[in-house]
Amino acid sequence: MSDHAEETSFVKMDEKDPTLIGSHCQYSFCNQLDFLPFRCESCRGTFCLDHRTESGHKCAKVGEWAARRRKANLAKPSLGAGKSMLEVQKPCASPDCKIIIGTSLTTGVHCSTCNRDYCLKHRMTEDHDCKNLIPIGARVGRFDEQSERAKSAFGRLKAWGAAKKVEMAKTTDRVLPKPKPTSAAARLVAVNNLKKTAKGDDKLPQEKRIYLKVEAEAATTTAKYPTAAFFYSKDWVIGRVLDAAAKGLQVENVNNQSTDERSKLRVFHVEGGRLLEFNEKVGDALVSGNHIVLLRGIGPAIPNLIDP
C-alpha cells in the first residue's frame, strides 16, 4: 500500500499471501501468534489485533505516518492553484443576481452553452435565459448571418407557395367533389343508410364508430371498388384511415414506400373542402355521414428552401 493512501496508522497484512503463515506480535509483553497480523505504518512493526494502534504498542515513531500523509496532501495542487482570489471568486453571471461564486461556501456552475458561470439558483438554462445569450467568445456576425438566412428562406417559401397556387389554378383539370346542401333530417337519413351497409371491425364499440362514405378518385388508378361505406374509430388518426380505406377499396397504397409526392395518396374531406393531415384525429376532423375521397398526386413535395 502506498504511503499517501494511508487512512490509519496500521494496515492489515495480505492474508492471501501463500507465504504468510502467521507472525508473533512484536509488542514485548505480548508475543502472541496472529495469523491475521497488522503492520504499523510508523515503525513498520507487526502486531496483533489488540496492539495494532500506535498507543497500543507504545510506538517509538508515533505520528510518523500522519506526517507523511500530511506532506503528500500538501503536494497536491489545490483547485485555485496559480490563481488569485479575485480570479477564483466572481459574481454570478445572471444580471440580477448578487451572489459571489467560487468560494468555499458557494460553488459555481459553468454553462457550456453560453460559456458563463452561475450560482446554483441560476444554473439551469431556462433560469438564465440561455437561448437569448450570445456565447462568450463567439462571433456576433455568425448569429446575424443565421437570422438573415432564416428570413430569406421564409421569403422564398411565401414566393414558392404563391407561384404554386397560380400554377395549379392554370394547369389542373381535377374537379373535386363539393358537398351537397342538406338538412339535419336528410343527414340523419344518410347516416342511417350508411350504417346498413358500412363495413368495419365488429368489435369496435358503437359509441366510438364514425360512419363515412369513402370514394377512390379515378386518378388513384383503377380501384376494384370505387366507392363504399365504412366505419372507423374516432380515436384513429387520418393516416390509419387512409391505409384502411385503400385496403378496403383495393387501391394501391405506396405512401410508406415512396418519397415521390406524385405517387402518394391523400385524404380529401368533401364537407370541409380541404386535405386532411395524416396526424389529425378522426374524431376531431370528421363526423358520421361525411364523405372522403382518396386522391393521388395532389401536390408536389415542398422543396428545400433553406439552401438554394
Secondary structure, DSSP 8 states (H G I E B T S, - for coil): --GGG--SSEEE--TT-TT---EE--STTT--EESS-EEETTT--EE-STT-STTTTT-TTTTHHHHHHHHHHHHS--TTTT--HHHH-EE-SSTT---EESSSSS--EEETTTTEEE-GGG-SGGGTTGGGS--TT--HHHHHHHHHHHHHHHHHHHHHHHHHHHHHHHH------------HHHHHHHHHHHHHH-B--TTS-GGGEEEEEEEE-GGG---SSSEEEEEEETTSBHHHHHHHHHHHHT----TTT---GGG-EEEEETTTTEEE-TTSBHHHH--TTEEEEEEES-S------S--
